[in-house]
Amino acid sequence: MAGENKSGKVIGKNLWVTSTIVLAVLCIILLFFAFKGGMTGNVISEGEIGEKALGFFNTQLSKTPGTLNSVKEVSGIYKVVVSAGGKNIPLYFTKDGKFIYPGSELMPVTATGDTASQASQTQKSDKPKVELFVMTYCPYGTQAEKGLIPVLSLLGDKIDGKIRFVHYFMHGEKEEQETYNQLCIREEQSGKYLSYLECFLEDGDSSKCLTEAGIDKTRLSSCMQSKAKDYYASDSALSQSYGVQGSPTLIINGQEASSGRSSSALLSTICSAFNNEPEECNEEISSQDPAPGFGYTGAGSHSGSNAGSCG
């Protein structure tokens, strides 16, 4: 037994020495790329590296799907922690996102690890059908809506885009009533819907936003009494047919699509579903993740906020 304990101590010591050497080599390699031209100098955000890391992990490194745990900068590189199979796996990236050190050698991050590449497997069409399923008071649903609104405005009628609602409520009566409210505006005063929604996402003040968006309140009241539940039944049926299990869920051309929640990530994902991308797909829009919940100040924490959902 004493011999086994001694052996265990030696093994433990060797593992510690080996890991120290590996980390030292990693730092040297990454510093080399940082200062000798291996990096382009185009530093990407924590949100973007989180999306890239998760895509790379799921397509290149593991057969067990992972989820994003955390992203942080450590000594001039990004450390991304992915959770899979009950374990937390650290991955190290250069700040331009072009190289990863997954454990034994520095590797280029190919397009197969990108969210856009995953989305490119979505069925293409001349006019993509884009449906974002949310709950009106889900903080992650509102986060995705804030990212999507600029994309809907930019692409306009070049896509068939619509905010839809999942087939259940989790935030009480206020959510149910606001869902009916938005359905009536979306269906019967559609030209004012995005203006209303953009206002509502500021602080959840529906009464203020009805006035600011110029909603016909008499028409809205009539709809709420006679048609709202039928409109919801239609969204609910679609939600169930797609197998939606949480807010937000992005459906493109009838298939669930994986995307980040920044406007630029959503634009890239949606544009990958065109047979021929329109020129609007080349526009530069915000790559910053919106903050979950209401309000336009602040930003997502990049520590799982891009993977959060209600449901």
C-alpha positions in Angstrom: 0.0 0.0 0.0 2.8 2.3 0.8 4.3 1.7 -2.6 1.0 2.4 -4.3 0.7 5.8 -2.4 4.2 6.7 -3.4 3.4 5.8 -7.0 0.3 7.9 -6.9 2.3 10.9 -5.6 4.8 10.4 -8.4 2.0 10.2 -11.0 0.3 13.3 -9.6 3.6 15.2 -9.6 4.2 14.2 -13.2 0.8 15.3 -14.3 1.3 18.6 -12.6 4.7 19.1 -14.3 3.3 18.0 -17.7 0.3 20.4 -17.4 2.7 23.3 -16.4 4.9 22.6 -19.4 1.9 22.4 -21.8 0.5 25.7 -20.5 4.0 27.3 -20.9 4.3 26.0 -24.4 0.8 27.3 -25.2 1.7 30.8 -24.0 4.8 30.8 -26.1 3.0 29.7 -29.2 0.2 32.2 -28.7 2.6 35.0 -28.1 4.5 34.1 -31.2 1.3 34.3 -33.3 0.3 37.5 -31.6 3.5 39.3 -32.3 4.8 37.7 -35.5 1.8 38.1 -37.7 -0.2 34.9 -36.9 -3.0 37.1 -35.8 -4.7 39.6 -38.1 -5.1 42.2 -35.4 -8.9 42.0 -35.8 -9.9 41.1 -32.3 -13.4 39.6 -32.1 -15.8 39.9 -29.2 -16.3 37.5 -26.4 -19.8 36.7 -27.8 -18.3 35.9 -31.2 -15.6 33.7 -29.8 -18.1 31.9 -27.7 -20.2 31.1 -30.7 -17.1 30.0 -32.7 -15.8 27.9 -29.8 -19.1 26.1 -29.3 -19.5 25.4 -33.0 -15.9 24.1 -33.3 -16.4 21.9 -30.3 -19.6 20.4 -31.5 -18.4 19.8 -35.1 -14.7 19.0 -34.7 -13.9 17.9 -31.2 -16.8 16.0 -29.6 -19.7 13.7 -30.5 -21.3 14.8 -27.2 -23.1 18.1 -27.8 -21.7 20.8 -25.5 -23.1 24.1 -24.1 -21.3 27.3 -23.5 -20.3 27.8 -19.9 -18.1 30.9 -19.9 -15.7 33.1 -21.8 -13.0 35.3 -20.4 -9.7 36.9 -21.5 -6.7 35.4 -19.8 -3.2 36.9 -20.5 -4.0 38.1 -23.9 -5.9 35.1 -25.1 -9.5 33.8 -24.8 -10.3 31.0 -22.5 -13.7 29.4 -23.3 -15.2 26.7 -21.1 -17.6 24.3 -22.7 -19.7 21.9 -20.7 -20.3 18.4 -22.1 -21.0 15.0 -20.5 -20.9 16.4 -17.0 -17.4 18.0 -17.5 -16.1 21.5 -18.1 -13.7 21.6 -20.9 -11.4 24.6 -21.3 -10.4 25.7 -24.8 -7.9 28.5 -25.6 -8.2 30.8 -28.6 -6.1 33.6 -30.1 -8.1 36.8 -29.9 -8.8 37.0 -33.7 -10.5 33.6 -33.4 -8.3 32.0 -36.0 -6.3 29.5 -33.9 -7.3 27.2 -31.1 -5.2 25.1 -28.7 -7.5 22.2 -27.8 -4.9 20.2 -26.0 -1.9 18.9 -28.0 -1.2 21.3 -30.9 -2.2 24.7 -32.3 -5.0 24.3 -34.9 -6.6 26.7 -37.3 -10.3 27.2 -36.7 -11.9 26.3 -40.0 -15.3 27.5 -41.2 -16.8 24.2 -40.1 -16.7 25.5 -36.6 -18.6 28.6 -37.4 -22.2 29.2 -36.6 -22.7 30.5 -40.1 -21.4 27.2 -41.5 -23.9 25.3 -39.4 -26.7 27.5 -40.6 -25.6 27.0 -44.2 -27.0 23.5 -43.9 -30.4 25.0 -43.5 -32.6 24.5 -46.6 -32.1 27.5 -48.9 -34.8 29.5 -50.7 -35.2 32.6 -52.8 -37.2 34.2 -49.9 -36.3 32.6 -46.6 -39.1 32.1 -44.1 -37.8 33.3 -40.7 -39.7 32.7 -37.5 -38.5 33.6 -34.0 -40.5 31.9 -31.3 -40.5 33.7 -28.0 -42.3 34.4 -24.7 -43.1 38.1 -24.2 -41.5 38.2 -20.7 -38.7 35.7 -21.2 -35.4 37.6 -20.8 -33.7 35.5 -23.4 -36.6 35.9 -25.8 -36.4 39.7 -25.5 -32.6 39.4 -25.9 -33.1 37.6 -29.3 -35.8 40.1 -30.3 -33.5 43.0 -29.8 -30.9 41.3 -32.0 -33.4 40.4 -34.7 -35.3 43.7 -35.1 -32.5 45.5 -37.0 -32.2 42.4 -39.3 -35.9 42.4 -40.0 -35.8 46.1 -40.8 -32.7 45.7 -43.0 -33.9 42.8 -45.0 -37.5 44.0 -45.2 -39.7 42.0 -47.7 -36.7 40.0 -49.0 -37.5 37.6 -46.2 -40.8 36.3 -44.8 -39.9 37.3 -41.2 -42.2 37.1 -38.2 -42.0 37.1 -34.4 -44.1 34.2 -33.2 -45.0 32.8 -29.7 -44.4 29.5 -28.1 -47.3 27.2 -27.1 -47.1 27.8 -23.3 -46.7 30.6 -20.8 -44.3 30.7 -17.9 -44.6 34.3 -16.6 -48.1 34.6 -15.4 -51.2 36.4 -16.7 -49.2 39.4 -17.7 -47.4 37.3 -20.3 -50.6 35.8 -21.6 -52.3 39.2 -22.1 -49.2 40.8 -23.7 -49.0 37.8 -26.1 -52.6 38.4 -27.2 -51.8 42.2 -27.4 -48.8 41.6 -29.7 -50.6 39.1 -31.8 -53.4 41.5 -32.5 -51.0 44.3 -33.5 -48.9 41.9 -35.6 -51.9 40.5 -37.5 -54.1 43.6 -37.8 -51.7 46.6 -37.6 -48.6 44.9 -38.9 -46.9 48.0 -40.2 -46.7 49.3 -36.7 -45.7 46.1 -35.0 -41.9 46.5 -35.0 -42.2 50.1 -33.7 -44.4 48.9 -30.9 -42.1 45.9 -30.1 -38.9 48.0 -30.1 -40.6 50.4 -27.6 -41.9 47.5 -25.5 -38.4 46.0 -25.2 -37.2 49.2 -23.6 -39.1 48.8 -20.3 -42.2 46.6 -20.9 -44.6 49.6 -20.7 -47.3 48.5 -23.1 -49.6 51.5 -22.5 -46.8 54.0 -23.4 -45.8 52.0 -26.5 -49.4 51.8 -27.9 -49.4 55.5 -28.0 -45.9 56.0 -29.3 -46.4 53.4 -32.1 -49.8 55.0 -33.1 -51.8 51.8 -32.5 -55.5 52.1 -33.1 -56.7 51.2 -29.6 -60.3 50.6 -30.6 -59.3 48.1 -33.3 -56.9 46.5 -30.8 -59.6 46.2 -28.1 -62.0 44.5 -30.6 -59.3 42.1 -31.7 -58.4 41.2 -28.1 -62.1 40.3 -27.4 -62.8 38.3 -30.5 -59.7 37.1 -32.4 -56.6 37.1 -30.2 -57.0 33.5 -28.9 -57.5 32.2 -32.5 -54.3 34.0 -33.6 -52.5 32.4 -30.6 -53.9 29.0 -31.5 -52.3 29.3 -34.9 -48.8 30.2 -33.4 -49.2 27.5 -30.8 -49.9 24.8 -33.4 -46.8 25.9 -35.4 -44.7 25.9 -32.3 -45.7 22.4 -31.5 -45.3 21.2 -35.1 -41.7 22.5 -35.1 -41.0 20.9 -31.8 -40.2 24.2 -30.1 -39.0 23.6 -26.5 -37.9 27.0 -25.4 -37.8 30.8 -25.9 -36.1 31.8 -28.1 -36.2 29.3 -30.9 -35.2 30.4 -34.4 -36.8 28.5 -37.3 -35.6 29.1 -40.9 -37.4 27.5 -43.8 -39.1 25.1 -41.4 -35.9 24.0 -39.7 -34.5 25.0 -36.3 -31.4 27.1 -36.8 -28.5 27.7 -34.5 -27.4 31.4 -34.2 -25.9 33.9 -31.9 -28.1 36.7 -30.7 -26.2 39.7 -32.0 -27.7 41.4 -35.0 -24.6 40.5 -37.1 -24.8 36.8 -36.1 -28.5 36.7 -36.9 -28.0 38.4 -40.2 -25.2 35.9 -41.1 -27.4 33.0 -40.2 -30.4 34.2 -42.1 -28.5 35.2 -45.2 -27.0 31.8 -45.4 -30.5 30.5 -46.2 -30.8 32.6 -49.4 -30.2 30.9 -52.8 -28.7 34.2 -53.8 -27.8 36.6 -51.0 -29.1 40.2 -51.5 -26.7 43.1 -51.1 -28.1 43.9 -47.6 -26.3 40.8 -46.4 -23.0 42.7 -46.7 -24.1 45.5 -44.4 -22.2 45.9 -41.2 -24.5 45.9 -38.1 -23.9 45.4 -34.5 -21.9 42.4 -33.4 -22.6 43.1 -29.7 -25.0 40.7 -27.9 -28.0 42.6 -26.5 -28.5 42.2 -22.7 -31.1 39.7 -21.7 -34.4 41.2 -20.4 -35.7 44.7 -21.0 -33.6 47.7 -21.8 -31.0 48.6 -24.5 -28.2 49.6 -22.2 -25.5 47.1 -21.2 -24.7 43.9 -23.1 -24.9 40.2 -22.7 -22.4 38.7 -20.2 -21.1 36.1 -22.7 -21.2 33.6 -19.8 -24.0 31.5 -21.1 -26.4 34.4 -21.9 -26.2 33.3 -25.6 -27.4 29.8 -24.6 -30.0 30.8 -22.1 -33.7 30.1 -22.8 -37.0 29.9 -21.0 -38.7 26.5 -21.2 
